[in-house]
């Protein structure tokens, strides 16, 4: 028997080959775990899955406004094909966070403050003349004010998407003690991913976020006191128009909450940014001005973070007529530009201007005043891009119709529910009960 010496190089080559294979297998096995760990450590776990114990509120199919540009909704077509108008609800909307993307419904529950889940949250920035922090003495912080934010000043807010998930006893993960159930549901927020840090860590986070174009955040919708204490939520006043309700701070760049730091970068805000929630049990924002009084209603109407009134109704024929008058080159105009709760069809443009009281389905609503328009409808509700002049320019050309505010245009109507609890469904008939004159009263 004889042995043949193959040489040291051959053996080394075999060892190197085996070692490389071993390393490759180890990397393949442990890399996903490493990346997962980095995602958790760096706060990049953007997609959190469906909230346990809940179902998603809203439409499951196409929007009921998908055909809003159809010719049959034009004012001339409506008047040609109808004798007595039959008004109906075409679309229903809530906006869980003020001035952010809305949620379309098939059925809406109406309470004294408007549509349930509507405008219960609002972003605000800290308006101050000098820097403050969480450790700044209270007497110094009192000189600074949290002021609400809208698309009027920050058009990209239109691209912040929202979802509402409500407790669902049929869910396999539902239990009465689940935090999502105890808080009455979950608010889901999504916004485009941006790099929020400079340097190597920012580049690492960006690399790990590839394939995740959106940041996703889950917020307890209406946390109970135990959850408020556990999460360290605080209470401060937030200025909204002439009111300053004490509200719950859910997240703040003052507290170094990672997701809101990223949102501040996306929106291009330099001041501190916070997400506020209406605080139950605090002094509510009571509605007066053009609204019916408590003695007439049997209850005092209030609002969450709406501008002034609980409900906003919009006639699609009026929107189509405004669109027909826009300057050449202006983008298509959607009912969504005007952020209504209720979109109706069936009659002519601007017929709603004289309504004082209506019945939707089986419930009555007081039509308190016209909706005075600002520049917000110039913002595209999908892209967050603001047009330099339209539709504001066209509206001011022929819709400055209310002597109470003669310099500003009107479109849509503000309403107060006659009862503290009612219900609206898409397809409900809308009947005009009373008509009359309107005179807008400014804030």
C-alpha positions as CSV (number, residue, x, y, z in Angstrom):
1,X,0.0,0.0,0.0
2,X,1.3,3.4,-0.9
3,X,0.3,6.9,0.2
4,X,0.5,9.9,-2.0
5,X,1.2,13.3,-0.4
6,X,-1.1,15.9,-1.9
7,X,0.7,18.9,-0.4
8,X,-0.2,21.4,2.3
9,X,-1.8,23.8,-0.1
10,X,-4.5,21.3,-1.0
11,X,-5.4,20.7,2.6
12,X,-5.4,24.5,3.4
13,X,-7.7,25.0,0.4
14,X,-10.1,22.4,1.7
15,X,-10.1,24.0,5.2
16,X,-10.7,27.5,3.8
17,X,-13.6,26.2,1.6
18,X,-15.2,24.5,4.6
19,X,-14.7,27.6,6.8
20,X,-16.2,29.9,4.2
21,X,-19.2,27.6,3.9
22,X,-19.6,27.5,7.6
23,X,-19.5,31.3,7.8
24,X,-22.0,31.7,5.0
25,X,-24.4,29.3,6.8
26,X,-23.9,31.2,10.1
27,X,-24.6,34.6,8.5
28,X,-27.7,33.2,6.7
29,X,-29.0,31.9,10.0
30,X,-28.2,34.8,12.3
31,X,-28.6,37.9,9.9
32,X,-32.4,38.0,10.1
33,X,-32.2,37.8,13.9
34,X,-29.6,40.6,13.9
35,X,-31.6,42.8,11.6
36,X,-34.7,42.2,13.7
37,X,-32.8,43.1,16.9
38,X,-31.5,46.3,15.3
39,X,-35.0,47.2,14.1
40,X,-36.3,46.8,17.7
41,X,-33.4,48.7,19.3
42,X,-33.5,51.5,16.8
43,X,-37.3,51.9,16.8
44,X,-37.7,50.8,13.1
45,X,-40.3,48.2,13.6
46,X,-42.6,50.2,11.3
47,X,-45.3,47.6,10.5
48,X,-47.0,46.3,13.7
49,X,-49.7,44.2,12.2
50,X,-53.4,44.3,13.0
51,X,-54.3,45.6,16.5
52,X,-55.4,42.6,18.6
53,X,-59.0,42.3,19.7
54,X,-60.2,44.8,17.1
55,X,-61.6,45.3,13.6
56,X,-60.9,48.1,11.2
57,X,-63.6,50.8,11.0
58,X,-64.6,52.1,7.6
59,X,-65.2,50.9,4.0
60,X,-63.7,47.7,2.9
61,X,-64.1,48.5,-0.9
62,X,-63.9,51.5,-3.2
63,X,-64.8,55.0,-2.0
64,X,-68.4,56.2,-2.4
65,X,-66.8,59.3,-4.0
66,X,-65.0,57.2,-6.7
67,X,-67.5,58.5,-9.3
68,X,-67.8,62.1,-7.9
69,X,-66.7,63.6,-11.2
70,X,-69.4,61.9,-13.1
71,X,-71.5,64.3,-15.2
72,X,-74.7,63.3,-13.4
73,X,-73.6,65.3,-10.4
74,X,-73.3,68.5,-12.3
75,X,-75.8,71.2,-11.4
76,X,-77.2,71.5,-14.9
77,X,-77.8,67.7,-15.2
78,X,-79.4,67.5,-11.8
79,X,-81.9,70.3,-12.6
80,X,-82.7,68.8,-16.0
81,X,-83.6,65.3,-14.7
82,X,-85.4,66.1,-11.4
83,X,-88.6,67.8,-10.5
84,X,-88.7,67.7,-6.7
85,X,-85.2,67.0,-5.4
86,X,-84.6,63.7,-3.6
87,X,-81.5,64.3,-1.5
88,X,-79.5,61.4,-0.2
89,X,-76.3,60.8,1.7
90,X,-73.6,59.8,-0.7
91,X,-70.5,59.6,1.6
92,X,-69.6,59.8,5.3
93,X,-66.2,60.8,6.8
94,X,-64.4,61.2,10.1
95,X,-61.0,62.7,10.7
96,X,-59.6,61.1,13.8
97,X,-56.6,63.6,13.8
98,X,-57.4,67.1,12.9
99,X,-56.2,68.1,9.4
100,X,-54.9,64.6,8.6
101,X,-56.2,62.0,6.2
102,X,-59.8,60.9,6.9
103,X,-61.6,57.6,7.2
104,X,-64.7,56.9,5.0
105,X,-67.6,55.2,6.7
106,X,-70.7,53.3,5.5
107,X,-72.5,54.1,8.8
108,X,-71.7,56.8,11.3
109,X,-72.8,57.2,14.9
110,X,-73.5,60.8,15.8
111,X,-73.1,62.1,19.4
112,X,-73.3,65.5,20.9
113,X,-69.8,66.5,19.7
114,X,-70.4,65.3,16.1
115,X,-69.4,62.0,14.5
116,X,-68.0,59.4,16.9
117,X,-64.2,59.3,16.6
118,X,-64.1,62.6,14.7
119,X,-61.2,65.0,15.5
120,X,-60.4,63.5,18.9
121,X,-56.6,64.1,18.3
122,X,-54.6,67.1,17.1
123,X,-51.0,67.9,16.4
124,X,-49.6,71.1,18.0
125,X,-46.3,72.9,18.0
126,X,-44.8,74.7,21.0
127,X,-44.8,78.4,20.2
128,X,-42.1,80.1,22.2
129,X,-39.7,83.0,22.2
130,X,-36.9,80.9,23.8
131,X,-36.1,77.2,24.1
132,X,-37.8,75.0,26.7
133,X,-37.4,71.4,27.8
134,X,-39.3,68.9,29.9
135,X,-37.3,70.1,32.9
136,X,-38.0,73.8,32.4
137,X,-39.8,75.2,35.5
138,X,-43.5,75.5,35.2
139,X,-43.6,79.2,35.6
140,X,-41.3,79.5,32.6
141,X,-43.2,77.0,30.5
142,X,-46.4,79.0,31.2
143,X,-45.0,81.6,28.9
144,X,-45.0,79.1,26.0
145,X,-48.1,77.9,24.2
146,X,-49.0,74.7,22.4
147,X,-50.8,75.8,19.3
148,X,-52.8,73.5,17.0
149,X,-51.6,72.7,13.5
150,X,-53.5,72.3,10.2
151,X,-52.9,72.0,6.5
152,X,-53.3,75.8,6.3
153,X,-49.7,76.1,7.4
154,X,-48.5,72.5,6.8
155,X,-50.0,71.0,3.6
156,X,-48.1,67.7,4.0
157,X,-50.3,66.9,6.9
158,X,-52.8,65.7,4.3
159,X,-50.5,62.7,3.7
160,X,-50.6,61.5,7.3
161,X,-52.9,58.5,7.1
162,X,-55.2,57.4,9.9
163,X,-57.2,54.3,10.7
164,X,-59.5,53.5,13.6
165,X,-59.7,50.0,15.0
166,X,-62.6,49.3,17.4
167,X,-63.1,46.4,19.8
168,X,-64.5,43.3,18.2
169,X,-65.8,40.4,20.4
170,X,-65.7,38.1,17.4
171,X,-61.9,38.5,17.1
172,X,-59.9,35.5,18.3
173,X,-57.6,37.8,20.3
174,X,-60.4,39.7,22.0
175,X,-60.5,39.8,25.8
176,X,-62.2,42.4,28.0
177,X,-58.8,43.0,29.8
178,X,-56.9,43.6,26.6
179,X,-55.4,47.1,26.6
180,X,-56.9,47.8,23.1
181,X,-60.3,46.8,24.3
182,X,-60.1,48.8,27.6
183,X,-59.2,51.9,25.7
184,X,-62.1,51.6,23.2
185,X,-59.8,50.8,20.3
186,X,-56.6,51.8,18.5
187,X,-55.6,54.8,16.4
188,X,-53.2,53.8,13.6
189,X,-51.0,56.5,12.1
190,X,-48.9,56.2,9.0
191,X,-46.6,58.7,7.3
192,X,-43.7,58.6,4.8
193,X,-40.4,57.3,6.2
194,X,-37.7,59.9,6.4
195,X,-34.1,59.9,7.8
196,X,-34.4,61.7,11.2
197,X,-30.7,61.6,12.1
198,X,-27.5,62.7,10.6
199,X,-24.3,60.7,10.5
200,X,-23.6,57.0,10.6
201,X,-26.6,56.0,12.7
202,X,-28.9,57.9,10.4
203,X,-27.5,55.9,7.4
204,X,-27.8,52.6,9.3
205,X,-31.5,53.4,10.1
206,X,-32.1,54.3,6.5
207,X,-30.5,51.1,5.2
208,X,-32.6,49.0,7.6
209,X,-35.8,50.8,6.6
210,X,-35.4,49.9,2.9
211,X,-38.7,48.4,1.7
212,X,-40.6,50.2,4.4
213,X,-41.8,53.4,2.8
214,X,-44.1,54.3,5.7
215,X,-43.7,54.6,9.5
216,X,-46.6,53.0,11.4
217,X,-47.6,54.0,14.9
218,X,-50.4,52.5,17.1
219,X,-52.0,54.7,19.8
220,X,-54.6,53.7,22.4
221,X,-57.7,55.6,21.2
222,X,-59.2,56.5,24.6
223,X,-56.8,55.4,27.3
224,X,-58.2,54.8,30.8
225,X,-56.6,56.4,33.8
226,X,-54.5,53.3,34.6
227,X,-53.1,53.4,31.0
228,X,-52.5,57.2,31.2
229,X,-50.4,56.7,34.4
230,X,-48.6,53.7,33.0
231,X,-47.5,55.4,29.8
232,X,-46.7,58.7,31.6
233,X,-49.1,60.8,29.6
234,X,-49.3,64.4,30.8
235,X,-51.9,67.2,30.6
236,X,-51.4,70.7,29.2
237,X,-53.5,73.4,27.6
238,X,-53.6,73.4,23.8
239,X,-54.6,76.6,22.0
240,X,-57.2,76.1,19.3
241,X,-58.6,79.4,18.0
242,X,-59.9,81.3,21.1
243,X,-60.1,78.2,23.3
244,X,-57.3,76.5,25.3
245,X,-58.7,73.2,26.5
246,X,-56.6,71.0,28.9
247,X,-55.7,68.0,26.8
248,X,-53.7,64.8,27.0
249,X,-50.2,64.8,25.5
250,X,-49.8,61.4,23.9
251,X,-46.4,61.9,22.3
252,X,-44.0,64.8,22.2
253,X,-40.5,65.7,20.9
254,X,-39.9,67.1,24.4
255,X,-40.1,63.5,25.7
256,X,-37.9,62.2,22.8
257,X,-40.6,59.9,21.4
258,X,-38.9,58.5,18.4
259,X,-41.8,58.3,15.9
260,X,-42.8,62.0,16.5
261,X,-39.2,63.0,16.0
262,X,-39.4,61.4,12.6
263,X,-42.7,63.1,11.9
264,X,-41.3,66.5,12.8
265,X,-38.5,65.9,10.3
266,X,-41.0,64.9,7.6
267,X,-43.1,68.0,8.2
268,X,-40.1,70.3,8.4
269,X,-41.0,71.7,11.9
270,X,-38.2,73.2,14.0
271,X,-40.3,73.8,17.2
272,X,-41.4,71.0,19.5
273,X,-44.2,68.9,18.1
274,X,-46.8,66.9,20.1
275,X,-49.9,64.8,19.6
276,X,-52.8,65.9,21.8
277,X,-56.0,64.0,22.6
278,X,-59.3,65.4,23.9
279,X,-59.4,64.8,27.6
280,X,-62.6,63.4,29.0
281,X,-63.9,65.1,32.1
282,X,-62.2,68.4,31.4
283,X,-64.1,71.6,30.6
284,X,-65.5,70.9,27.1
285,X,-65.5,73.4,24.2
286,X,-69.1,74.5,24.2
287,X,-70.8,75.6,21.0
288,X,-72.7,78.9,20.9
289,X,-72.7,81.6,18.2
290,X,-75.2,80.4,15.5
291,X,-76.0,77.1,17.2
292,X,-79.4,76.4,19.0
293,X,-79.3,76.9,22.7
294,X,-79.3,74.2,25.4
295,X,-82.8,75.1,26.4
296,X,-84.0,74.3,22.9
297,X,-82.0,71.1,22.4
298,X,-82.1,69.6,25.9
299,X,-78.3,69.3,25.9
300,X,-75.3,71.6,25.5
301,X,-73.6,71.0,22.1
302,X,-69.8,70.7,22.4
303,X,-66.9,69.9,20.0
304,X,-63.6,68.1,20.3
305,X,-60.9,69.6,18.0
306,X,-63.3,70.7,15.3
307,X,-63.0,74.4,14.3
308,X,-66.4,75.5,15.6
309,X,-69.4,73.1,15.0
310,X,-70.0,69.4,15.4
311,X,-70.9,68.5,11.8
312,X,-70.1,69.7,8.3
313,X,-72.4,68.8,5.4
314,X,-71.5,69.4,1.7
315,X,-73.5,69.3,-1.5
316,X,-71.6,67.6,-4.3
317,X,-73.5,69.6,-7.0
318,X,-72.1,72.8,-5.4
319,X,-68.6,71.3,-5.6
320,X,-69.0,70.4,-9.3
321,X,-70.3,73.9,-10.1
322,X,-67.3,75.5,-8.4
323,X,-65.0,73.2,-10.3
324,X,-66.6,74.2,-13.6
325,X,-65.5,77.8,-12.9
326,X,-61.9,77.2,-11.9
327,X,-59.2,78.8,-14.0
328,X,-57.7,76.8,-16.8
329,X,-55.0,74.4,-15.6
330,X,-56.3,74.0,-12.1
331,X,-56.3,70.4,-10.8
332,X,-59.6,68.5,-10.4
333,X,-61.6,69.5,-7.4
334,X,-62.8,66.8,-5.0
335,X,-65.4,67.0,-2.2
336,X,-62.5,65.8,0.0
337,X,-60.7,69.2,-0.5
338,X,-63.4,70.6,1.9
339,X,-63.1,67.9,4.6
340,X,-66.9,67.3,5.1
341,X,-68.5,64.8,7.4
342,X,-71.5,64.3,5.2
343,X,-71.6,64.5,1.4
344,X,-75.1,64.7,-0.2
345,X,-76.5,64.5,-3.7
346,X,-79.8,64.9,-5.4
347,X,-80.5,68.6,-5.8
348,X,-79.1,71.7,-7.4
349,X,-76.0,73.6,-6.5
350,X,-76.2,75.9,-3.5
351,X,-79.8,74.8,-2.6
352,X,-78.4,74.1,0.9
353,X,-77.6,77.8,1.5
354,X,-81.1,78.5,2.9
355,X,-81.5,75.3,5.0
356,X,-82.2,75.8,8.7
357,X,-83.3,72.3,9.7
358,X,-83.1,68.9,8.0
359,X,-83.9,65.3,8.6
360,X,-81.4,62.6,7.7
361,X,-82.9,59.1,7.9
362,X,-84.9,59.2,11.1
363,X,-83.0,62.1,12.9
364,X,-83.2,65.9,12.8
365,X,-80.2,68.3,12.6
366,X,-80.0,72.1,12.9
367,X,-78.2,73.8,10.1
368,X,-76.6,76.5,12.1
369,X,-74.6,78.5,9.5
370,X,-72.6,78.5,6.3
371,X,-69.1,77.2,6.3
372,X,-66.7,80.1,5.7
373,X,-63.7,78.9,3.7
374,X,-60.0,79.5,4.2
375,X,-57.0,78.4,2.1
376,X,-57.1,74.8,3.2
377,X,-59.2,73.6,0.2
378,X,-56.3,74.6,-2.0
379,X,-54.4,71.6,-0.6
380,X,-54.7,68.4,-2.6
381,X,-56.1,65.8,-0.1
382,X,-54.0,63.0,-1.5
383,X,-50.6,64.6,-2.4
384,X,-50.5,67.4,0.2
385,X,-49.5,69.9,-2.5
386,X,-51.1,73.3,-2.3
387,X,-52.2,75.1,-5.4
388,X,-51.2,78.7,-5.5
389,X,-54.7,80.1,-6.0
390,X,-57.5,77.5,-6.6
391,X,-60.2,77.0,-5.5
392,X,-60.0,80.0,-3.2
393,X,-59.7,82.5,-6.0
394,X,-62.8,81.2,-7.8
395,X,-64.8,80.9,-4.6
396,X,-64.0,84.5,-3.6
397,X,-65.2,85.6,-7.0
398,X,-68.8,84.7,-6.5
399,X,-69.4,83.0,-3.1
400,X,-68.8,85.9,-0.6
401,X,-72.5,85.7,0.1
402,X,-72.8,86.0,3.9
403,X,-73.1,89.5,5.4
404,X,-71.6,88.2,8.7
405,X,-68.2,87.7,6.9
406,X,-68.5,89.5,3.6
407,X,-64.8,89.2,2.6
408,X,-64.6,85.4,2.7
409,X,-66.3,82.8,0.5
410,X,-68.8,80.2,1.8
411,X,-69.3,76.5,0.7
412,X,-71.0,73.9,2.8
413,X,-73.0,74.1,6.0
414,X,-72.3,73.7,9.7
415,X,-74.7,71.6,11.7
416,X,-75.7,70.6,15.3
417,X,-77.5,67.3,16.0
418,X,-81.0,67.7,17.5
419,X,-80.2,64.7,19.8
420,X,-77.1,63.6,21.6
421,X,-77.3,60.2,20.0
422,X,-78.3,59.4,16.4
423,X,-77.1,57.5,13.3
424,X,-76.5,58.2,9.7
425,X,-76.0,55.7,6.8
426,X,-74.9,56.1,3.2
427,X,-78.1,56.2,1.2
428,X,-80.3,57.8,3.9
429,X,-82.8,60.3,2.5
430,X,-82.3,63.9,3.4
431,X,-85.5,65.9,3.9
432,X,-85.6,69.7,4.2
433,X,-87.7,70.6,7.3
434,X,-87.2,74.4,7.5
435,X,-85.5,77.1,5.4
436,X,-84.6,80.7,6.3
437,X,-81.9,83.3,6.4
438,X,-78.4,82.8,7.7
439,X,-76.0,85.4,9.3
440,X,-72.6,84.1,10.1
441,X,-71.2,85.1,13.6
442,X,-67.3,85.2,13.7
443,X,-65.3,83.6,16.5
